[in-house]
Amino acid sequence: MLTQIIALLIFVALFAIGAVRGVQIGVLMLVGAAGTGLLFTDMAIDDIIAEFPLDIMILLAGVTYFFAIAQENGTVDKIIDWALERVGSSAVLLPAVFFVITGCIAAMGAPLAGLVMMPVGMQVARKYGVDYALMGLAICFAIGAGGFAPTSLYGIVTYSTAHDAGIDLSPFLLFGIAVAVYLVMLVVAYFMYGRSLFSKTTVAAAEHASAGSTQSKISRGSASASSVAFGEDDEDEALFDSSTTDVAGESKPFTFVQILTVIFMVGLIGTVVVLAALGQEPDIGLLCFMFGAILALVDPKTGKAAIPKIDWPTVLLVGGIITFVGVLQNMGAVDLLGEGAESIGSPLIAAFVLCIVGGLVSAFASTTGILAALVPLALPLIAAGGVPGWALIAALGVCSAVVDVSPFSTLGATVVATAPVEDKPRLTRILVKFGMSMVVIGPVALVGGLVVPAMMF
């Protein structure tokens, strides 16, 4: 038991040290997994390396490469333009529109890919009088909702871990739960920070109706998802390269490459849905590499520019954590946690505590890393009985993500970074309150609204 406790303490310590010192946690975890496995188990180095999740590495590399091509060739910008043209002149719909677009981007495999929408959304918010808090929250919520799609990383890590443990968690049910939770949060954000938009829309509509004129369509101006660079000056302002974007008000048609990219985006999601309905598990990473390779052959310049944008840091993060968790499982340390959960006496309280821990740690660290670490650690509690596995895994996953609006995490920090200097203090205060409140509200809502009914029925 002593060696198991020491191994768990090493795991927690490496996580904390990496977060505090700003060191790549995945690198620390890989070294820690090797040291722990060699010192405290009879695992050979090949056995330890075999715990590294090659499937997730291929997934992340493939989806971030494919999306980087879509970003580089201007497809993402054209999709934004197309959506904003359908909004007409109604600024009240802008946060909802950015929620939908960002959610679709996040659903394409890498949730944080949706961050390219943040500088664009914040500049549009500045131009049309939308509260930065509402726009920032809407984009953060969309990244969380899209991230739990069957085609995206949060969802894949969560439901694949459940499936590997013999827990029947439908990826579409998990996605539906996440979308429902984030839609409720978006409505709350509208109520808190968007009520003035409704009155502005009503007044503007009446004025234009009486004048017999039509307001110009909303546009993204010079903001571009393909040429975003923020945090590069002293004020941490969002910077845009307007030379690569269309002039506001001018709408250019999709190019052949952009049309082909959109077809592949739809094809990716459609293929996954169809194969899942047929009981198959498609390799999303390989599909993305295939689509990316075709686009690179058609347009070699953007294919080459996309290579440096492959998300290797997340590959290291997830790979290192899962490798260490594999070593912990091999030496029985994870089973020890299950025995500790049983000693609490109440499976429901243990589930609630686990969800709070997931939310609290995720507010200051990577959600992907937390999911990779905590979801496997929840399995002993499920095996002990009393808590429906699918409900607990779904609740834990969503609870670990809803706190991401905290300015101490990547999403919240990007909201603050892309806002004007004078608005940064207010946004920081709002996001701290919103993020920290979700540490408690999330587990209460998810455990009370999902786990408890599942236990009863």
C-alpha positions in Angstrom: 0.0 0.0 0.0 2.9 2.4 0.8 4.3 2.3 -2.7 0.8 2.9 -4.2 0.3 6.0 -2.0 3.8 7.2 -2.9 3.0 6.8 -6.6 -0.3 8.7 -6.2 1.5 11.5 -4.4 4.1 11.7 -7.2 1.3 12.0 -9.7 -0.4 14.8 -7.8 2.9 16.6 -7.1 3.9 16.6 -10.8 0.5 17.9 -11.8 0.8 20.8 -9.2 4.5 21.6 -10.0 3.8 21.7 -13.7 0.8 24.1 -13.2 2.6 26.4 -10.8 5.9 26.5 -12.6 4.4 26.7 -16.1 6.2 23.5 -17.2 4.7 21.1 -19.7 2.8 18.7 -17.5 2.9 16.0 -20.1 6.7 15.9 -20.2 6.8 15.7 -16.4 4.3 12.9 -16.4 6.2 10.9 -19.0 9.3 11.1 -16.9 7.3 10.4 -13.7 5.6 7.4 -15.3 9.0 5.9 -16.3 10.5 6.5 -12.9 7.5 5.2 -10.9 7.1 2.2 -13.1 10.8 1.2 -12.9 11.2 1.8 -9.2 7.9 0.5 -7.8 6.7 -2.2 -10.3 8.2 -5.0 -12.3 7.2 -3.2 -15.6 9.8 -3.1 -18.3 10.4 0.2 -20.1 8.7 -1.2 -23.2 5.6 -1.9 -21.1 5.6 1.7 -19.7 5.9 3.2 -23.2 3.1 0.9 -24.4 0.7 2.8 -22.1 1.2 5.9 -24.3 -2.1 6.5 -26.2 -1.0 6.5 -29.9 -4.6 6.6 -31.0 -5.1 10.0 -29.3 -1.8 11.3 -30.6 -3.0 10.5 -34.2 -6.4 12.0 -33.4 -4.9 15.3 -32.1 -2.3 15.6 -34.8 -4.8 14.8 -37.6 -7.6 17.1 -36.5 -5.4 20.1 -35.7 -3.6 19.7 -39.0 -6.9 19.6 -40.9 -8.4 22.5 -39.1 -5.1 24.5 -39.5 -5.5 24.1 -43.3 -9.1 25.3 -43.0 -7.9 28.3 -41.0 -5.0 29.1 -43.4 -7.0 28.9 -46.6 -9.6 31.3 -45.3 -12.5 28.8 -45.0 -13.2 29.7 -41.4 -13.4 33.4 -42.2 -15.8 32.6 -45.1 -18.0 30.6 -42.8 -18.1 33.4 -40.3 -19.0 35.9 -43.1 -21.8 33.5 -44.4 -23.3 33.2 -40.9 -23.1 37.0 -40.1 -24.9 37.8 -43.4 -27.8 35.6 -42.3 -28.0 37.6 -39.0 -28.9 40.7 -40.9 -28.7 43.7 -38.6 -29.7 42.0 -35.3 -26.9 42.4 -32.8 -28.8 40.5 -30.2 -28.2 37.3 -32.2 -24.4 37.7 -32.4 -23.5 35.8 -29.3 -25.8 32.9 -30.3 -24.3 32.9 -33.8 -20.8 32.8 -32.5 -21.9 30.0 -30.1 -23.0 27.9 -33.1 -20.0 28.6 -35.3 -17.5 28.0 -32.4 -19.3 24.9 -31.3 -19.0 23.5 -34.8 -15.3 24.2 -35.0 -14.7 22.7 -31.5 -16.7 19.6 -32.6 -14.2 18.9 -35.4 -11.7 17.2 -33.0 -9.8 19.8 -31.0 -12.0 21.9 -28.7 -9.4 24.6 -28.2 -9.4 25.2 -32.0 -12.5 27.2 -31.3 -10.3 29.8 -29.7 -9.6 31.3 -33.1 -13.2 32.7 -32.8 -12.4 34.7 -29.7 -10.5 37.7 -31.2 -13.0 37.8 -34.0 -16.0 37.7 -31.7 -14.6 40.3 -29.3 -13.9 42.7 -32.2 -17.4 42.2 -33.5 -18.7 42.8 -30.0 -16.8 46.0 -29.8 -18.1 47.2 -33.2 -21.8 46.4 -32.5 -22.1 47.1 -28.8 -22.3 43.6 -27.4 -21.1 43.2 -23.8 -17.6 41.6 -23.9 -18.6 39.3 -21.0 -21.6 37.9 -23.0 -19.6 37.3 -26.2 -16.6 35.8 -24.3 -18.9 33.5 -22.3 -20.8 32.4 -25.4 -17.6 31.4 -27.2 -16.3 29.6 -24.1 -19.6 27.7 -23.7 -19.5 26.7 -27.4 -16.0 25.3 -27.0 -17.2 23.2 -24.1 -20.3 22.0 -25.8 -18.6 21.2 -29.1 -15.7 19.6 -27.3 -18.0 16.8 -26.1 -19.2 15.9 -29.6 -18.5 12.3 -30.6 -15.9 13.7 -33.0 -14.0 15.9 -30.5 -11.4 15.3 -27.8 -13.4 15.9 -24.6 -16.1 13.5 -25.8 -13.6 10.9 -27.1 -11.5 10.8 -23.9 -14.7 10.6 -21.8 -16.7 8.0 -23.6 -13.8 5.9 -24.7 -12.6 5.5 -21.1 -16.1 4.5 -20.2 -16.3 2.0 -23.0 -12.9 0.5 -22.1 -14.2 -0.1 -18.6 -17.4 -1.8 -19.9 -19.6 1.2 -19.1 -22.3 1.8 -21.7 -22.1 5.6 -22.2 -23.5 6.7 -25.6 -21.3 9.4 -27.1 -24.5 11.1 -28.5 -26.1 11.1 -25.0 -22.9 12.6 -23.6 -22.9 15.3 -26.3 -26.6 16.0 -25.7 -26.1 16.4 -22.0 -23.2 18.9 -22.6 -25.1 20.9 -25.1 -28.2 21.1 -22.9 -26.1 22.3 -19.9 -24.2 25.0 -22.0 -27.4 26.2 -23.6 -28.9 26.8 -20.1 -25.7 28.7 -19.2 -25.9 30.8 -22.4 -29.5 31.8 -21.5 -28.3 32.8 -18.0 -25.5 34.8 -19.6 -27.9 36.6 -21.9 -30.1 37.4 -18.9 -27.1 38.8 -16.9 -25.2 40.7 -19.6 -27.4 40.9 -22.7 -30.8 42.4 -21.7 -29.8 45.8 -23.2 -29.4 44.2 -26.6 -33.1 43.4 -26.8 -34.1 47.0 -26.1 -31.6 48.3 -28.7 -32.9 45.9 -31.3 -36.5 46.9 -30.7 -35.7 50.6 -30.9 -33.5 50.2 -34.0 -36.2 48.2 -35.7 -38.8 50.8 -35.0 -36.6 53.6 -36.2 -35.7 51.9 -39.5 -39.3 50.8 -40.1 -40.5 54.4 -39.7 -37.6 55.7 -42.0 -38.2 53.0 -44.6 -34.5 52.1 -44.6 -32.5 49.0 -44.0 -29.6 48.8 -41.7 -26.4 47.5 -43.2 -25.5 43.9 -42.6 -23.2 43.0 -39.7 -19.7 42.1 -40.7 -16.5 41.0 -38.9 -14.6 44.0 -40.2 -10.8 43.4 -40.2 -10.9 40.6 -37.7 -9.7 37.3 -39.2 -9.4 33.8 -37.8 -6.6 33.2 -40.2 -4.4 36.1 -39.2 -4.9 36.4 -35.4 -2.1 37.5 -33.2 -2.9 38.6 -29.7 -0.9 39.0 -26.5 2.1 40.4 -28.5 2.2 43.9 -27.1 2.5 45.5 -23.7 -1.2 45.9 -23.3 -2.0 42.3 -24.3 -4.3 43.6 -27.0 -5.9 41.6 -29.8 -4.1 42.5 -33.1 -5.4 41.9 -36.6 -3.7 41.9 -39.9 -6.3 43.6 -42.0 -4.3 43.2 -45.2 -5.4 39.6 -45.5 -9.1 40.1 -44.9 -11.9 41.4 -47.0 -13.1 45.0 -46.8 -16.1 45.2 -44.5 -19.3 45.1 -46.5 -17.8 43.3 -49.5 -18.8 39.7 -49.8 -16.6 37.4 -52.0 -17.7 33.9 -53.1 -16.1 30.8 -51.7 -13.1 29.7 -53.7 -12.8 26.1 -55.0 -10.4 25.1 -52.2 -12.7 26.6 -49.6 -15.7 24.8 -51.1 -13.7 21.6 -51.0 -12.7 22.2 -47.3 -16.4 22.8 -46.3 -17.3 19.5 -48.1 -14.6 17.7 -46.1 -15.8 19.3 -42.9 -19.3 18.1 -43.5 -18.0 14.7 -44.7 -16.0 14.3 -41.5 -19.0 14.7 -39.2 -21.3 12.8 -41.5 -18.9 9.8 -41.7 -18.5 9.6 -38.0 -22.3 9.8 -37.4 -23.1 7.2 -40.1 -20.4 4.7 -38.9 -21.4 5.2 -35.3 -25.0 4.4 -36.2 -23.7 1.2 -37.9 -21.9 0.2 -34.7 -18.4 1.1 -36.1 -15.7 3.2 -34.5 -14.1 5.4 -37.2 -10.5 6.7 -36.7 -11.1 10.4 -36.8 -7.4 11.2 -36.8 -6.8 9.2 -40.0 -9.9 10.7 -41.6 -8.6 14.2 -40.9 -5.1 13.3 -42.3 -6.8 11.9 -45.4 -8.8 15.1 -45.9 -5.8 17.3 -45.1 -3.6 15.4 -47.5 -6.0 16.0 -50.4 -6.3 19.7 -49.5 -2.5 19.9 -49.3 -2.1 18.4 -52.7 -4.6 20.9 -54.1 -3.0 23.8 -52.3 0.5 22.9 -51.2 1.2 26.4 -49.7 -1.5 26.2 -47.0 -0.7 22.5 -46.4 2.9 23.4 -45.6 1.8 26.4 -43.4 -0.5 24.1 -41.4 2.3 21.7 -40.3 3.6 24.0 -37.5 0.1 24.4 -36.1 -0.3 20.7 -35.2 -1.1 20.7 -31.5 1.9 18.8 -30.1 1.7 20.4 -26.6 -1.8 18.8 -26.1 -0.5 15.5 -27.5 2.3 15.5 -24.9 -0.1 16.6 -22.1 -2.7 13.9 -22.7 -0.1 11.2 -23.6 1.9 11.8 -20.5 -1.0 11.8 -18.1 -2.6 8.7 -19.6 0.8 6.9 -19.5 1.2 7.7 -15.8 -2.4 6.6 -15.1 -1.7 3.3 -16.9 1.3 2.7 -14.5 -1.0 3.6 -11.5 -3.6 1.1 -12.7 -0.9 -1.6 -13.3 0.4 -1.3 -9.7 -3.1 -1.2 -8.1 -3.0 2.5 -7.0 -6.3 3.3 -8.8 -8.0 0.4 -7.0 -6.8 1.9 -3.7 -8.7 5.1 -4.5 -11.8 2.9 -5.0 -11.4 1.5 -1.6 -11.1 5.0 -0.2 -14.3 6.0 -2.0 -16.1 3.0 -0.4 -14.9 4.1 3.0 -16.8 7.4 2.6 -19.9 5.3 3.0 -22.2 7.1 0.6 -21.5 6.6 -3.2 -23.5 9.8 -3.9 -21.3 11.9 -1.6 -18.2 10.4 -3.1 -19.5 11.2 -6.6 -20.2 14.8 -5.6 -16.7 15.2 -4.0 -15.1 13.8 -7.2 -17.0 16.3 -9.4 -16.0 19.2 -7.2 -12.4 18.1 -7.3 -12.6 17.9 -11.1 -14.1 21.3 -11.4 -11.8 23.0 -8.9 -8.6 21.6 -10.5 -9.8 22.2 -14.0 -10.5 25.9 -13.2 -6.7 26.4 -12.9 -5.5 23.7 -15.3 -6.1 22.0 -18.6 -9.6 20.4 -19.0 -8.2 17.8 -21.3 -5.6 16.9 -18.8 -8.1 16.7 -16.0 -10.4 14.4 -18.0 -7.5 12.2 -18.9 -6.6 11.9 -15.2 -9.9 11.9 -13.3 -12.2 9.8 -15.6 -10.0 6.7 -15.1 -9.7 7.4 -11.4 -13.6 7.4 -11.1 -13.8 3.8 -12.3 -13.2 2.2 -8.9 -16.0 4.2 -7.4 -18.3 2.9 -10.2 -17.1 -0.7 -9.7 -17.9 -0.4 -6.0 -21.5 -0.2 -7.0 -24.3 2.3 -6.1 -23.5 4.9 -8.8 -24.6 4.4 -12.4 -21.4 4.5 -14.4 -22.7 6.4 -17.4 -24.2 9.1 -15.3 -21.1 9.6 -13.1 -18.7 9.7 -16.1 -20.9 12.2 -17.9 -21.4 14.4 -14.8 -17.6 14.3 -14.1 -16.7 15.2 -17.7 -19.1 18.2 -17.9 -18.3 19.4 -14.4 -14.6 19.5 -15.3 -15.4 21.7 -18.4 -18.0 24.2 -17.2 -15.5 26.0 -15.0 -13.3 26.8 -18.0 -14.5 30.4 -18.1 -12.2 31.1 -15.1 -9.4 33.6 -16.1 -6.9 31.1 -14.7 -7.7 28.6 -17.4 -6.9 28.9 -21.2 -10.4 29.9 -22.3 -11.0 32.6 -19.7 -7.5 34.0 -20.1 -8.1 34.3 -23.8 -11.3 36.3 -23.2 -9.4 38.8 -21.1 -6.4 38.9 -23.5 -8.6 39.8 -26.5 -10.6 42.6 -24.7 -9.7 46.3 -24.6 -7.4 47.4 -21.8 -10.1 49.3 -20.0 -12.4 46.3 -19.9 -9.9 43.7 -18.6 -10.3 44.3 -14.8 -14.2 44.1 -15.1 -13.9 40.9 -17.3 -11.5 39.3 -14.9 -13.8 39.9 -11.9 -16.8 38.6 -13.8 -15.0 35.5 -15.0 -13.5 34.7 -11.6 -17.0 34.8 -10.0 -18.6 32.9 -12.9 -15.9 30.2 -13.0 -15.6 29.7 -9.3 -19.3 29.5 -8.8 -19.5 26.7 -11.4 -17.1 24.7 -9.2 -20.1 24.2 -6.9 -23.1 24.8 -9.1 -21.9 22.4 -11.7 -21.7 19.3 -9.4 -24.9 20.3 -7.7 -26.7 20.5 -11.0 -25.1 17.5 -12.7 -25.1 15.2 -9.7 -28.6 16.3 -8.6 -30.1 16.4 -12.1 -28.3 13.4 -13.6 -26.7 11.0 -11.1 -29.5 11.0 -8.5 -32.3 10.3 -11.1 -30.2 7.6 -12.7 -29.7 6.0 -9.2 -33.5 6.1 -8.6 -34.6 4.7 -12.0 
